[in-house]
C-alpha cells in the first residue's frame, strides 16, 4: 500500500496537508540557484558604493557577498586618493568630503581649565577694567559696580566696633584708588578724591571721594562715599530717577537731598548695646530725603510717600517708581514702608558685598 492509497482510504482527510506541502516544495529555489540578496546585503552594498564602509578588496564580488563592489576606502584627509577618483565617484562622495573638521580647542579654554587665581592680590592692575567696564548695544560705556574690587570683607565687617581704628596700608589704598579712577573716568560724576579715613579694623574708607553731583543732579550737601557705592548710586540716578522724573513731570531732577553719608556709628543711630555697625561707617550707604525738579518743586518722602496715594498723585507715583527701581542696584533698600525710623528717607547700601537683596 503506497501513500496515495492511504490518502484515498482516509476519506480525503490528508488532501489539505498534501496540497500545502506541494506548494511549499515548488516555491523553494533549486539548490544550484544563487542566494537572494537580503535587506542587510542591499544596505551594505549601497553604503559601500558611497564609500561609507570599507570594503574587502580580496573577497570575491558576488551578489551574496557583503563586499560587493568593494574598493579602497577614501577618507576625508586622503587627498591623493580623493583626486584619483573618477568624476562620477567624486560627485557621489561630495557630501562626505564636505563634512567640516572640528575646530582646535581655543587657548582661553585651556587657560580656564588651569584655574588661574582670580583674587585681587593676584590680578593685574588692568583686571578691574576688564570685569567692571561694559558697553551696551548703543556703544555707551557701562560700569558694573558690583564687579569693582571691595575695600573689605563685608561679611566680617559687620562684627567690627564703630571706631576709627588703625590705618590702611599703601598697597590697599593704591588698589582701591584704581577703582576710583575707573569710576571718575567712565561715569559723569563730579567728585574729588579724599585722604584715607580710619582703617580696616573699624570705621573708615580706604579711598573715599566727595561726590558733588551725579550727572545733572547735585547732592545737597556733597556726600562722602566709597567709589564702589558711588558708581551704584550714579547708575540708579541715571537709569531710574531721571527717566521716572521725565515720565511723571516732563523734566529732570536737578538736586537730591542726602541726610546721611559716611558716619561712624551703629545701625539706627544707637550708641550702645549689641546693635551691629552700620554700613554708613564704611561710606557704603546713603539716606535720601527729597528730590528737587528743574522747576524748583520738591518731592519729600515725609509728605508725599504713600502706596495708595501713588494711584492718583504724580509725586507719590514717582517715589514708588524710584524705590522699586533701586532694588536692582543696591543690596538693601529701606523706605517709609519698612518702619517709622525711615518715615522721611530712603536708605540704600551695598552691604553683604552687594548680594542677598532686601527691598522693603
Secondary structure, DSSP 8 states (H G I E B T S, - for coil): --HHHHHHHTTTTTHHHHHHHHHHHHHS--TTS-----HHHHHHHHHHHTT-S---TTS---TT-TTTT------TT-HHHHHTS-HHHHHHTHHHHT--------HHHHHHHTT---STTTS-TTHHHHHHEEE-TTS-EEE-GGGS--SS-HHHHTTS-SS--S---HHHHHHHHHHHHHHHHHS-EEEEE---EE-TTSSEETTEEEEEEETTEEEEEEEEEEHHHHHHHHHHIIIIIHHHHHHHHSS-EEEEEEEE-S---BGGG--SSS--B-GGGGT-EEEEEEEEETTS-EEEHHHH--TTGGGT-HHHHHHHHHHHHHTTT-SEEE-TTT-GGGTT-EEEE-GGGG-S-EE-
